[in-house]
Amino acid sequence: MTEMWDQWKKGFYAWENATAAYMEDVLKNPAVLGPSGHLLSGAMKARAQGAEALAKFWGGWGLPTKRDQERSLHALNQIQSKLLDLEERLADLEETRNGNERDGA
């Protein structure tokens, strides 16, 4: 049984290597690269236009768009970071104050 499995693996690896070499040659071919690049560019432009249309649709309803939500989330993160910094500074000041009171200052 293991011999059959080993033969199958050898055949698969041979097929994989041959296919990889063939695909590498095909994908380096300028006749394939040019149209593929144009197709990818078109798909990206269509995606951008779809996202813009979706943002306008939600904005038309008065709802926040993805960009609005990201901006709000960024502002909240900044506020939270500043609040944590202030809490740490306050804790340090309280610790210093408590240490001075214990020392009799």
PyRosetta script that sets phi, psi and omega in degrees:
from pyrosetta import init, pose_from_sequence

init()
pose = pose_from_sequence("MTEMWDQWKKGFYAWENATAAYMEDVLKNPAVLGPSGHLLSGAMKARAQGAEALAKFWGGWGLPTKRDQERSLHALNQIQSKLLDLEERLADLEETRNGNERDGA")
pose.set_psi(1, -42.1)
pose.set_omega(1, -179.6)
pose.set_phi(2, -67.3)
pose.set_psi(2, -30.4)
pose.set_omega(2, 178.3)
pose.set_phi(3, -65.3)
pose.set_psi(3, -41.0)
pose.set_omega(3, 178.1)
pose.set_phi(4, -63.7)
pose.set_psi(4, -41.8)
pose.set_omega(4, 179.1)
pose.set_phi(5, -63.7)
pose.set_psi(5, -42.5)
pose.set_omega(5, 178.5)
pose.set_phi(6, -63.1)
pose.set_psi(6, -39.8)
pose.set_omega(6, 177.8)
pose.set_phi(7, -64.2)
pose.set_psi(7, -41.7)
pose.set_omega(7, -179.8)
pose.set_phi(8, -63.9)
pose.set_psi(8, -44.2)
pose.set_omega(8, 179.0)
pose.set_phi(9, -60.8)
pose.set_psi(9, -43.0)
pose.set_omega(9, 178.9)
pose.set_phi(10, -61.6)
pose.set_psi(10, -43.6)
pose.set_omega(10, 177.8)
pose.set_phi(11, -63.0)
pose.set_psi(11, -41.2)
pose.set_omega(11, 179.6)
pose.set_phi(12, -64.4)
pose.set_psi(12, -46.1)
pose.set_omega(12, -179.9)
pose.set_phi(13, -63.0)
pose.set_psi(13, -38.3)
pose.set_omega(13, 177.3)
pose.set_phi(14, -63.7)
pose.set_psi(14, -44.7)
pose.set_omega(14, 178.3)
pose.set_phi(15, -62.7)
pose.set_psi(15, -43.7)
pose.set_omega(15, -178.6)
pose.set_phi(16, -62.4)
pose.set_psi(16, -44.1)
pose.set_omega(16, 179.6)
pose.set_phi(17, -64.3)
pose.set_psi(17, -43.2)
pose.set_omega(17, 179.7)
pose.set_phi(18, -65.3)
pose.set_psi(18, -42.4)
pose.set_omega(18, -179.8)
pose.set_phi(19, -66.1)
pose.set_psi(19, -42.1)
pose.set_omega(19, 179.3)
pose.set_phi(20, -62.4)
pose.set_psi(20, -43.5)
pose.set_omega(20, 179.5)
pose.set_phi(21, -64.3)
pose.set_psi(21, -43.5)
pose.set_omega(21, 179.3)
pose.set_phi(22, -62.5)
pose.set_psi(22, -47.4)
pose.set_omega(22, -178.4)
pose.set_phi(23, -64.5)
pose.set_psi(23, -34.7)
pose.set_omega(23, 177.8)
pose.set_phi(24, -63.7)
pose.set_psi(24, -42.9)
pose.set_omega(24, 177.7)
pose.set_phi(25, -65.3)
pose.set_psi(25, -42.8)
pose.set_omega(25, -178.7)
pose.set_phi(26, -64.0)
pose.set_psi(26, -44.7)
pose.set_omega(26, -175.4)
pose.set_phi(27, -74.1)
pose.set_psi(27, -15.1)
pose.set_omega(27, 174.5)
pose.set_phi(28, -86.8)
pose.set_psi(28, -12.4)
pose.set_omega(28, -176.5)
pose.set_phi(29, -69.4)
pose.set_psi(29, 126.0)
pose.set_omega(29, 179.4)
pose.set_phi(30, -59.7)
pose.set_psi(30, -27.5)
pose.set_omega(30, 178.7)
pose.set_phi(31, -67.7)
pose.set_psi(31, -21.8)
pose.set_omega(31, 177.1)
pose.set_phi(32, -95.6)
pose.set_psi(32, -39.2)
pose.set_omega(32, -176.2)
pose.set_phi(33, -64.1)
pose.set_psi(33, -43.5)
pose.set_omega(33, -177.7)
pose.set_phi(34, -58.9)
pose.set_psi(34, -59.3)
pose.set_omega(34, 180.0)
pose.set_phi(35, -62.3)
pose.set_psi(35, -34.5)
pose.set_omega(35, 178.3)
pose.set_phi(36, -64.8)
pose.set_psi(36, -40.7)
pose.set_omega(36, 177.7)
pose.set_phi(37, -63.6)
pose.set_psi(37, -42.0)
pose.set_omega(37, 178.0)
pose.set_phi(38, -65.1)
pose.set_psi(38, -40.1)
pose.set_omega(38, 178.9)
pose.set_phi(39, -63.7)
pose.set_psi(39, -43.5)
pose.set_omega(39, 178.8)
pose.set_phi(40, -64.8)
pose.set_psi(40, -41.9)
pose.set_omega(40, 177.9)
pose.set_phi(41, -61.4)
pose.set_psi(41, -44.0)
pose.set_omega(41, 178.3)
pose.set_phi(42, -62.4)
pose.set_psi(42, -41.3)
pose.set_omega(42, 179.3)
pose.set_phi(43, -64.4)
pose.set_psi(43, -40.4)
pose.set_omega(43, 179.6)
pose.set_phi(44, -67.4)
pose.set_psi(44, -39.3)
pose.set_omega(44, 177.5)
pose.set_phi(45, -64.7)
pose.set_psi(45, -41.9)
pose.set_omega(45, 178.9)
pose.set_phi(46, -64.6)
pose.set_psi(46, -39.1)
pose.set_omega(46, 178.6)
pose.set_phi(47, -64.1)
pose.set_psi(47, -43.3)
pose.set_omega(47, 179.6)
pose.set_phi(48, -63.9)
pose.set_psi(48, -41.7)
pose.set_omega(48, 178.7)
pose.set_phi(49, -65.8)
pose.set_psi(49, -37.8)
pose.set_omega(49, 177.3)
pose.set_phi(50, -64.5)
pose.set_psi(50, -41.8)
pose.set_omega(50, 178.7)
pose.set_phi(51, -65.1)
pose.set_psi(51, -39.8)
pose.set_omega(51, 178.6)
pose.set_phi(52, -65.6)
pose.set_psi(52, -41.7)
pose.set_omega(52, 178.5)
pose.set_phi(53, -64.4)
pose.set_psi(53, -40.2)
pose.set_omega(53, 178.6)
pose.set_phi(54, -64.9)
pose.set_psi(54, -41.4)
pose.set_omega(54, 178.1)
pose.set_phi(55, -63.2)
pose.set_psi(55, -41.6)
pose.set_omega(55, 178.3)
pose.set_phi(56, -65.0)
pose.set_psi(56, -38.7)
pose.set_omega(56, 179.5)
pose.set_phi(57, -61.2)
pose.set_psi(57, -51.8)
pose.set_omega(57, -178.7)
pose.set_phi(58, -66.9)
pose.set_psi(58, -37.7)
pose.set_omega(58, 177.6)
pose.set_phi(59, -64.0)
pose.set_psi(59, -35.3)
pose.set_omega(59, 177.5)
pose.set_phi(60, -63.2)
pose.set_psi(60, -28.9)
pose.set_omega(60, 177.0)
pose.set_phi(61, -85.8)
pose.set_psi(61, -2.8)
pose.set_omega(61, -179.7)
pose.set_phi(62, 82.2)
pose.set_psi(62, 13.0)
pose.set_omega(62, 179.3)
pose.set_phi(63, -94.2)
pose.set_psi(63, 151.6)
pose.set_omega(63, -180.0)
pose.set_phi(64, -69.2)
pose.set_psi(64, 140.0)
pose.set_omega(64, 177.6)
pose.set_phi(65, -85.3)
pose.set_psi(65, 175.3)
pose.set_omega(65, 178.4)
pose.set_phi(66, -59.2)
pose.set_psi(66, -42.0)
pose.set_omega(66, 179.8)
pose.set_phi(67, -63.2)
pose.set_psi(67, -41.8)
pose.set_omega(67, 177.2)
pose.set_phi(68, -61.7)
pose.set_psi(68, -43.7)
pose.set_omega(68, -179.8)
pose.set_phi(69, -64.5)
pose.set_psi(69, -40.8)
pose.set_omega(69, 179.2)
pose.set_phi(70, -65.1)
pose.set_psi(70, -39.8)
pose.set_omega(70, 177.9)
pose.set_phi(71, -63.2)
pose.set_psi(71, -44.4)
pose.set_omega(71, 179.2)
pose.set_phi(72, -64.3)
pose.set_psi(72, -42.6)
pose.set_omega(72, 179.0)
pose.set_phi(73, -62.9)
pose.set_psi(73, -40.1)
pose.set_omega(73, 178.3)
pose.set_phi(74, -62.8)
pose.set_psi(74, -44.5)
pose.set_omega(74, 179.0)
pose.set_phi(75, -62.6)
pose.set_psi(75, -41.7)
pose.set_omega(75, 177.6)
pose.set_phi(76, -62.4)
pose.set_psi(76, -40.9)
pose.set_omega(76, 178.2)
pose.set_phi(77, -63.3)
pose.set_psi(77, -40.3)
pose.set_omega(77, 177.8)
pose.set_phi(78, -64.2)
pose.set_psi(78, -43.9)
pose.set_omega(78, 179.4)
pose.set_phi(79, -63.2)
pose.set_psi(79, -43.8)
pose.set_omega(79, 179.2)
pose.set_phi(80, -62.0)
pose.set_psi(80, -41.1)
pose.set_omega(80, 179.4)
pose.set_phi(81, -63.4)
pose.set_psi(81, -44.6)
pose.set_omega(81, 178.6)
pose.set_phi(82, -64.5)
pose.set_psi(82, -38.6)
pose.set_omega(82, 178.8)
pose.set_phi(83, -64.2)
pose.set_psi(83, -42.9)
pose.set_omega(83, 177.5)
pose.set_phi(84, -62.6)
pose.set_psi(84, -40.8)
pose.set_omega(84, 177.9)
pose.set_phi(85, -62.3)
pose.set_psi(85, -43.9)
pose.set_omega(85, 179.1)
pose.set_phi(86, -64.4)
pose.set_psi(86, -39.1)
pose.set_omega(86, 177.7)
pose.set_phi(87, -62.8)
pose.set_psi(87, -40.6)
pose.set_omega(87, 178.3)
pose.set_phi(88, -65.2)
pose.set_psi(88, -42.8)
pose.set_omega(88, 178.9)
pose.set_phi(89, -64.5)
pose.set_psi(89, -40.4)
pose.set_omega(89, 178.2)
pose.set_phi(90, -64.2)
pose.set_psi(90, -41.9)
pose.set_omega(90, 178.4)
pose.set_phi(91, -63.0)
pose.set_psi(91, -40.6)
pose.set_omega(91, 177.8)
pose.set_phi(92, -63.9)
pose.set_psi(92, -42.3)
pose.set_omega(92, 178.9)
pose.set_phi(93, -64.6)
pose.set_psi(93, -42.0)
pose.set_omega(93, 178.4)
pose.set_phi(94, -64.3)
pose.set_psi(94, -39.4)
pose.set_omega(94, 179.2)
pose.set_phi(95, -64.7)
pose.set_psi(95, -42.8)
pose.set_omega(95, 178.0)
pose.set_phi(96, -64.4)
pose.set_psi(96, -43.5)
pose.set_omega(96, -180.0)
pose.set_phi(97, -62.9)
pose.set_psi(97, -45.4)
pose.set_omega(97, 178.8)
pose.set_phi(98, -64.3)
pose.set_psi(98, -36.1)
pose.set_omega(98, 177.8)
pose.set_phi(99, -67.3)
pose.set_psi(99, -38.2)
pose.set_omega(99, 178.6)
pose.set_phi(100, -69.0)
pose.set_psi(100, -36.8)
pose.set_omega(100, -180.0)
pose.set_phi(101, -67.8)
pose.set_psi(101, -36.6)
pose.set_omega(101, 178.8)
pose.set_phi(102, -69.0)
pose.set_psi(102, -31.7)
pose.set_omega(102, -178.5)
pose.set_phi(103, -78.8)
pose.set_psi(103, -8.1)
pose.set_omega(103, 178.7)
pose.set_phi(104, 87.8)
pose.set_psi(104, 17.7)
pose.set_omega(104, -179.2)
pose.set_phi(105, -79.4)
pose.dump_pdb("model.pdb")
